[in-house]
């Protein structure tokens, strides 16, 4: 699950950093982003390690639910109201779009390569 949630967090934080106006917000997000990237790498490495020890195919039927749950949880803190991106709060619709794109372009290909 870590490879999914941390990859989603990284994608969101990258967008938050890009949209933020304040140098302080950009700096703080950058520091958090460094941790999230490391956590994502740990998650992907753990999945790769588990695959080396044996089949992880038992996980495949659960991936869709895991990803849907991760997206739902990650979307909670984002604004349903006005666009506060410059202050580090993405609109919820933007956050959902970013996460869906990340699933399609990063997470799904990454998982496919681990299950192939």
N, C-alpha and C positions, 0 to 999 in steps of 0.2 A: 504494500500500500504506500510505503514511503516514496517509491519512485514515481508514483502517480501524484500524490499530494504535493510533494516538494517541487516537482516539475511544473505543476499548475501554479504554485506560489511564485516560482521564479518568473514565469511568463507574466503574471499579474504585476509583480514588483517592477519588472522591466518597463511595463507600460506606465505604471505610477511614476517611476523615475523620469521617464521621457516627458510626461505631461506636467509634472510639478514645476512651479515657477520659482519657488523659494530655494536658494542654494542650501539652506539648512535642511529642508525636506529632502532634497536630492541627495545630500550627504548621508543623512540618516537611512534613507531607503537603500543607498549603496551598501552601507554596512550590513543591513539586514539581508540584502541580496547575496552578499558573499557567503553568509551562513546557509541560506536556502540552496544555493548552488552546491555547496559541500554536502548538505543533507540529501539532495537529489542524487548526487554521485554515489553516496553511501547506499541509498535505496536500490539504484541500478546495479551496483556492485554486489549487493546482497542477493538480488535475484539471480545474477550471473553465477554467484558462488553456489546457490541452492541448485541451480541447473547442473553444475559440475558434479554435485553429489548424487544426483538422480533426476528423474523426470519431474518437471513442474507442471505437467499437463493437467493435473487435477485442478489447477488454479483457473484454467481457461474458462470453464462455465461460469465462474464468478466475476470475471473481469468487467463485464458490462455493468453489473450492479455496483461493483467497487468504484468504477469511474463515475457513474451517476451520483452515488453518495458523496464522493469527493467533490464533484462540481457543486452539488447542493450545499455542502458545508462551506466550501471556499467562497460561495456567493453571498453568504449571510451578512458579512459586515459592509457590503457595498450599498451605496445610496440608491433608494428608490425615488428620491427627490431630485433636486437640481444637480447639475454637473459641478462637482467639487474637485475635479481632477487636479486643478492647480494646487490644491491643498492636500493631495495624496489620497483622495477618496474617489474611486471610479464610479460612474453610474453602473448600476447592477446589469443593465442590458449590455454595456460594453464589456464588463467583467465576464459575463456568460459567453459572449462572442469570442473573447480572447481565449477562454478555456476550451471552447469547442474547437477552435482552430489549433490550439496546442495539442489537444487529444488527437486530432486528425493528422497533424504534421510531425509530431514528436512522439507522443505516448504510444499510439497504435503501431507505428513502424518499429519503435523500440521493443514493444512487447512481441510483435511478430518475429523479430529477429531472435528473441530469447526462446520462443516456442518452436522455431523451425527445426 
